[in-house]
Amino acid sequence: MMQAEVPNPMTPVPTLEHADTLHRFSVKLYDRMIRDGTLTDEDRVELLEGVVYDKMPHNAPHDHAVSQLQLALILQFRGGYVVRTQSSVTFPSSVPEPDIAVLPGPAELYARVRPTAADLLLVVEVSDATLSRDRGLKQRVYARSKVPVYWIVNLTDGVVEVYTDPRGGRTPAYRTRTDYRPGDSIPVVIGKKTVGTVPAFELFP
């Protein structure tokens, strides 16, 4: 485990967010496109800061990490929490689909409406090809809405990056980053309370 320098979320990354001309979508319009069939289940996309981005296809290491982490987190809790995978969340200008989200239960709370940023206790993105987006744009989206804990399971470098202490405002970011490598145990912090740990090695092939 080690403290690491938090990447600057304002550093340009090679995505559409830096194109000169973009059509910005509101969450309301994005939802209308889903309802009227303009966007379907075959369109693997998510809305981030008003821009619709393609999602990367999953490979075997990604799916392994998601399933292992979902099981590990479920085992940490004795009820009262919901662990969702690759499900959408409504933010003011974004509808991200984190690989893992931990929410207060019961699950029926989210049967008819998406969770909001205020419901999120922990979010996780599993990253390889998406690492620059998850460190940049996604980190900015989660920090702006004050999601308290954000993990990046960095498959490229074999490390789990845990971000805490979000800052909103004009330059949203997480103030603290701690890295956990395969020999480490990652604390699962919910509401500033450590409820258990996850062995980092279980998340890597």
C-alpha positions in Angstrom: 0.0 0.0 0.0 1.3 3.4 -0.8 0.1 7.0 -1.2 0.4 8.2 -4.7 0.1 11.5 -6.6 -3.4 12.0 -7.7 -3.5 12.5 -11.5 -4.7 15.9 -12.5 -8.3 15.4 -13.8 -8.0 18.5 -15.9 -5.1 17.0 -17.9 -6.3 16.6 -21.5 -7.1 13.0 -22.6 -7.7 12.0 -26.2 -11.5 11.8 -26.1 -14.4 13.6 -27.7 -14.7 15.9 -24.6 -12.0 18.1 -26.2 -13.5 18.4 -29.7 -14.2 22.0 -30.8 -17.9 21.3 -31.6 -20.1 18.9 -29.6 -23.8 18.4 -29.2 -24.5 18.4 -25.4 -27.3 16.2 -24.2 -29.2 16.7 -21.0 -30.1 13.8 -18.8 -33.8 14.3 -19.8 -33.0 14.1 -23.5 -30.8 11.1 -23.0 -33.6 9.3 -21.1 -36.1 10.2 -23.9 -33.8 8.7 -26.4 -33.8 5.5 -24.4 -37.6 5.5 -24.0 -38.3 6.1 -27.7 -35.8 3.4 -28.9 -33.2 5.8 -30.4 -30.8 4.2 -28.0 -31.2 0.4 -27.3 -29.5 -2.3 -25.3 -27.2 -2.8 -28.3 -25.9 0.7 -28.0 -23.2 0.3 -25.3 -22.9 4.0 -24.3 -23.1 6.2 -21.3 -23.7 9.9 -20.8 -20.7 11.8 -19.2 -20.9 15.6 -18.8 -23.5 15.9 -21.5 -21.6 13.8 -24.1 -22.6 10.3 -25.2 -19.5 8.0 -25.1 -19.1 4.5 -26.4 -18.2 1.9 -23.8 -15.3 -0.5 -24.4 -16.0 -4.2 -25.0 -15.2 -6.4 -22.0 -12.3 -8.9 -22.0 -11.8 -11.9 -19.8 -9.6 -10.1 -17.2 -12.2 -7.3 -16.9 -15.1 -9.7 -16.3 -13.0 -11.7 -13.9 -12.3 -8.6 -11.8 -15.9 -7.4 -11.8 -17.3 -10.8 -10.7 -14.6 -11.4 -8.1 -15.1 -7.9 -6.6 -18.9 -8.2 -6.6 -18.7 -11.5 -4.6 -16.1 -10.1 -2.2 -18.1 -7.0 -1.5 -21.3 -9.0 -1.0 -19.5 -11.1 1.6 -18.5 -7.9 3.5 -22.0 -7.0 4.3 -24.7 -8.6 6.5 -27.6 -6.9 4.7 -28.6 -3.3 4.5 -26.5 -2.6 1.3 -26.9 -3.3 -2.4 -24.0 -4.2 -4.7 -24.8 -3.5 -8.3 -22.8 -4.2 -11.4 -22.7 -2.2 -14.6 -26.0 -0.4 -13.8 -26.7 3.3 -14.5 -26.8 6.1 -12.0 -28.3 9.6 -12.5 -26.1 12.6 -12.0 -27.1 16.2 -12.9 -25.3 16.1 -16.4 -24.2 12.4 -16.5 -25.6 8.9 -16.5 -22.5 6.8 -15.8 -22.6 3.0 -15.6 -19.9 2.1 -13.0 -18.6 -1.5 -13.0 -19.5 -1.7 -9.3 -21.7 0.5 -7.1 -22.5 0.0 -3.4 -25.7 1.6 -2.3 -27.9 1.6 0.8 -30.6 -1.0 0.6 -33.1 -2.4 0.2 -32.8 -3.1 -3.6 -36.5 -2.3 -4.1 -35.6 1.4 -3.6 -34.1 1.3 -7.2 -36.8 -0.8 -8.9 -38.4 2.1 -10.7 -35.8 4.9 -10.6 -32.1 5.0 -11.0 -30.0 5.7 -7.9 -28.6 9.2 -7.7 -25.1 10.4 -6.8 -26.3 10.9 -3.2 -27.0 7.2 -2.9 -23.5 6.1 -3.9 -21.3 4.9 -1.1 -18.5 3.4 -3.2 -18.0 3.2 -7.0 -15.5 1.0 -8.9 -14.3 1.1 -12.5 -12.2 -1.8 -13.9 -9.7 -0.3 -16.3 -7.3 -1.3 -19.0 -8.0 0.5 -22.3 -10.2 3.0 -20.4 -7.6 4.0 -17.9 -7.1 7.6 -19.1 -10.9 8.2 -19.1 -11.4 6.6 -15.7 -8.6 8.7 -14.2 -9.7 11.9 -16.0 -13.3 12.3 -17.1 -14.8 9.6 -14.8 -12.9 10.8 -11.8 -14.1 14.3 -12.4 -17.7 13.2 -12.7 -17.6 11.2 -9.5 -15.7 13.9 -7.5 -18.0 16.7 -8.7 -21.0 14.8 -7.2 -19.0 14.0 -4.0 -19.0 10.2 -4.3 -17.0 9.5 -1.2 -14.9 6.6 -2.4 -13.8 5.7 -5.9 -11.7 2.7 -6.9 -9.9 2.0 -10.2 -8.9 -1.6 -10.6 -6.0 -0.8 -12.9 -5.4 -4.1 -14.9 -2.6 -2.5 -16.9 -0.3 -1.8 -13.9 -1.7 -4.5 -11.5 -2.8 -2.0 -8.9 -6.0 -0.9 -7.3 -6.2 2.9 -7.0 -8.4 4.1 -4.2 -9.5 7.8 -4.3 -11.0 9.5 -1.3 -11.8 13.0 -0.1 -13.6 14.4 -3.1 -13.6 18.1 -4.0 -16.3 19.7 -6.1 -16.4 23.1 -7.6 -14.7 24.3 -10.8 -11.9 21.8 -10.6 -13.4 18.6 -9.1 -11.0 16.0 -8.0 -10.1 13.5 -5.2 -7.5 14.9 -2.8 -6.2 11.5 -1.7 -5.1 8.4 -3.7 -3.8 5.2 -2.1 -2.5 2.3 -4.2 -2.9 -1.3 -3.3 -0.9 -4.1 -5.0 -1.6 -7.8 -5.1 0.1 -8.4 -1.7 -2.1 -5.8 0.0 -5.6 -5.9 1.5 -7.9 -3.1 0.4 -10.1 -1.6 3.2 -13.8 -1.4 2.3 -14.9 2.0 3.8 -18.6 2.8 3.9 -19.6 6.0 5.6 -16.1 6.5 7.0 -16.3 3.1 8.7 -14.1 0.2 7.6 -16.5 -2.8 7.2 -13.9 -5.3 5.9 -11.1 -5.8 3.4 -10.6 -7.3 0.0 -7.4 -9.1 -0.9 -6.1 -7.2 -4.0 -4.7 -10.4 -5.6 -8.2 -11.8 -6.0 -9.0 -9.1 -8.6 -6.2 -9.8 -11.0 -5.8 -12.9 -13.4 
